[in-house]
Amino acid sequence: MHTIATLKKGEKGIIQEFDIDLIPLKLIEMGCLPGNLVELVQYAPFHDPLYININDSYVAIRKETAIHISIKKVS
């Protein structure tokens, strides 16, 4: 299973599913929804947080949150 946390810099994926209780509401409001494209833009030092692009919104999320968002990788 792939998650946002398993993406490498520059890779993209389509959000498949997540547990709504484990994801901050603000992240959902910014477009982190099933079917949306996500791209890993950059890592912070020590790979936490992750800097991602979701539907042209740039967001930094913690790795502990990213592991709960399942994706399907896009080549």
N, C-alpha and C positions, 0 to 999 in steps of 0.2 A: 504494500500500500504506500502510495506517495502522499506527502503532505507538503505544505509550504516550507516547512523546516528542512525538507530534503532537496529543495531546489538548489541549483548552483547559480552563480552570478550570470545573468543574461537569459536563463531558462524561463519558460512560460508554462502555465498550466491553467486548466479550467476548474474552477471550484466545483466540487461534487457534493459534499455534505459536511456538516459539523454539528456538534452538540451546542444548541443555542444557549445552554446554561453556562458553558465554558468560554464563550466569546463575549467581549465587552460590547454593549449596545452601540457605543460610538463607532466601533469598527463596522458593525452591520449597517449603520446609517450612512457610512462612507462608501458603501458598495460591496462589501464582502458578503456576497450572496451566491448561492449555487447558480452556475451557468456563466458567471462573470470570469473574465480573463485576468490572471494575476501574473506579474513578472517580478523576479527578484532583481532589484537594481544594484544593491550593495549590502555588504555586511558592515556592522560596526566592529570596533576592536573586540576580539574574543568571540566573534560571531553572534553577538546579542546586544542590541536588537537587530532585526532584519529590516532593511529599507525596501519596500515593495511598491509597485505601481498597480493599482486596481482601477480600471476604467478611467485612466488619466488622473487619478488622485494618488498622490505620493504619501505613503503612510509608513511609520516605523512601528513594528510590532515585536513583542517579546517572543523569544523562541518557545517559551512555555505555552504561549497561545498558538503559535504557528503549528505546533505538532498536533493540534486538535482539528485542523482544517484540511480535509482530504481533497486531493486534486487529481486530475488526469493530465499528465504531461502532454504538451503540444510541441511537435518538432518543427 
